[in-house]
């Protein structure tokens, strides 16, 4: 049964419904990625265990997801668990795995009622069976929704994504389906975890750190980057609105020079 569910849901964005077109603020981002940093420090400042910060972070994610459609955001990619996070203390990793299951079970009905499609990117099949199955079931239940795509980056790493992409293309070359000279940026994009989704417009990082931390390295190459000192558990709709407003003020050049009006 699980194999049938995987084949049905998979990570095939091209066959999934596109996000509904929501009237957006002029020039606003369609696809936003969030590096949800600062949960542990937030908890430690309050004399609480790091796990309390992660739990509070789930509440912040709920508020941000709710605000996205109103701001014209079609896709939200949330960096929930990286390929490097396995090196954290076992108790913390176990709690993060528990939160993945709790989030899928607790939120799926509300997200479904509000037109949110849950998707997952990363090496999902390498997760423990319980977490893997809960994610796939949430994806299946919400797969027809079009108001917002919530991309949960779980067991995700930008390096791992590029390795998986290259392996998939190499397999096609070996099978004679693709010639090496046909490999270009467009072909690579169709093999990324995010294939079929809008380009990543804006990366938001909380808690003041100034690095990507292996997050969507290909997709973020021309994304705008916005950093706030606010730790993730304290992020509200207003913080998201600030990021979108700043994004709208910027001139995106994509490596070119803007033509001066005469």
ChimeraX attribute file (.defattr): number of C-alpha atoms within 10 A of each C-alpha:
attribute: neighborCount
match mode: 1-to-1
recipient: residues
	/A:1	5
	/A:2	11
	/A:3	9
	/A:4	9
	/A:5	14
	/A:6	16
	/A:7	10
	/A:8	15
	/A:9	20
	/A:10	17
	/A:11	21
	/A:12	16
	/A:13	16
	/A:14	12
	/A:15	11
	/A:16	17
	/A:17	15
	/A:18	20
	/A:19	22
	/A:20	15
	/A:21	14
	/A:22	15
	/A:23	11
	/A:24	15
	/A:25	14
	/A:26	9
	/A:27	13
	/A:28	19
	/A:29	26
	/A:30	23
	/A:31	22
	/A:32	25
	/A:33	24
	/A:34	21
	/A:35	22
	/A:36	23
	/A:37	23
	/A:38	24
	/A:39	23
	/A:40	20
	/A:41	17
	/A:42	24
	/A:43	20
	/A:44	15
	/A:45	10
	/A:46	11
	/A:47	10
	/A:48	13
	/A:49	15
	/A:50	19
	/A:51	20
	/A:52	18
	/A:53	22
	/A:54	25
	/A:55	17
	/A:56	16
	/A:57	23
	/A:58	20
	/A:59	15
	/A:60	18
	/A:61	19
	/A:62	15
	/A:63	15
	/A:64	20
	/A:65	20
	/A:66	15
	/A:67	17
	/A:68	23
	/A:69	25
	/A:70	13
	/A:71	21
	/A:72	23
	/A:73	25
	/A:74	26
	/A:75	27
	/A:76	24
	/A:77	22
	/A:78	22
	/A:79	22
	/A:80	22
	/A:81	20
	/A:82	18
	/A:83	17
	/A:84	12
	/A:85	16
	/A:86	13
	/A:87	9
	/A:88	10
	/A:89	9
	/A:90	10
	/A:91	10
	/A:92	18
	/A:93	16
	/A:94	13
	/A:95	16
	/A:96	18
	/A:97	17
	/A:98	13
	/A:99	19
	/A:100	21
	/A:101	17
	/A:102	15
	/A:103	16
	/A:104	19
	/A:105	14
	/A:106	12
	/A:107	12
	/A:108	21
	/A:109	14
	/A:110	10
	/A:111	22
	/A:112	20
	/A:113	10
	/A:114	16
	/A:115	19
	/A:116	26
	/A:117	27
	/A:118	26
	/A:119	24
	/A:120	25
	/A:121	20
	/A:122	23
	/A:123	19
	/A:124	19
	/A:125	13
	/A:126	10
	/A:127	15
	/A:128	10
	/A:129	11
	/A:130	12
	/A:131	20
	/A:132	19
	/A:133	18
	/A:134	17
	/A:135	24
	/A:136	23
	/A:137	19
	/A:138	23
	/A:139	25
	/A:140	18
	/A:141	16
	/A:142	21
	/A:143	20
	/A:144	17
	/A:145	21
	/A:146	19
	/A:147	23
	/A:148	27
	/A:149	29
	/A:150	20
	/A:151	20
	/A:152	20
	/A:153	26
	/A:154	24
	/A:155	22
	/A:156	25
	/A:157	24
	/A:158	20
	/A:159	15
	/A:160	15
	/A:161	23
	/A:162	18
	/A:163	12
	/A:164	17
	/A:165	19
	/A:166	15
	/A:167	13
	/A:168	15
	/A:169	20
	/A:170	17
	/A:171	13
	/A:172	14
	/A:173	15
	/A:174	12
	/A:175	10
	/A:176	10
	/A:177	11
	/A:178	15
	/A:179	13
	/A:180	13
	/A:181	6
	/A:182	10
	/A:183	13
	/A:184	9
	/A:185	8
	/A:186	9
	/A:187	14
	/A:188	16
	/A:189	17
	/A:190	17
	/A:191	19
	/A:192	21
	/A:193	23
	/A:194	24
	/A:195	16
	/A:196	17
	/A:197	19
	/A:198	16
	/A:199	18
	/A:200	23
	/A:201	20
	/A:202	23
	/A:203	25
	/A:204	20
	/A:205	24
	/A:206	23
	/A:207	21
	/A:208	14
	/A:209	14
	/A:210	12
	/A:211	11
	/A:212	15
	/A:213	14
	/A:214	16
	/A:215	22
	/A:216	24
	/A:217	15
	/A:218	17
	/A:219	18
	/A:220	17
	/A:221	11
	/A:222	16
	/A:223	20
	/A:224	18
	/A:225	18
	/A:226	18
	/A:227	16
	/A:228	17
	/A:229	12
	/A:230	17
	/A:231	21
	/A:232	28
	/A:233	25
	/A:234	17
	/A:235	20
	/A:236	17
	/A:237	17
	/A:238	12
	/A:239	15
	/A:240	18
	/A:241	15
	/A:242	13
	/A:243	20
	/A:244	22
	/A:245	16
	/A:246	14
	/A:247	21
	/A:248	15
	/A:249	10
	/A:250	10
	/A:251	9
	/A:252	15
	/A:253	9
	/A:254	10
	/A:255	7
	/A:256	7
	/A:257	8
	/A:258	10
	/A:259	6
	/A:260	5
	/A:261	4
	/A:262	3
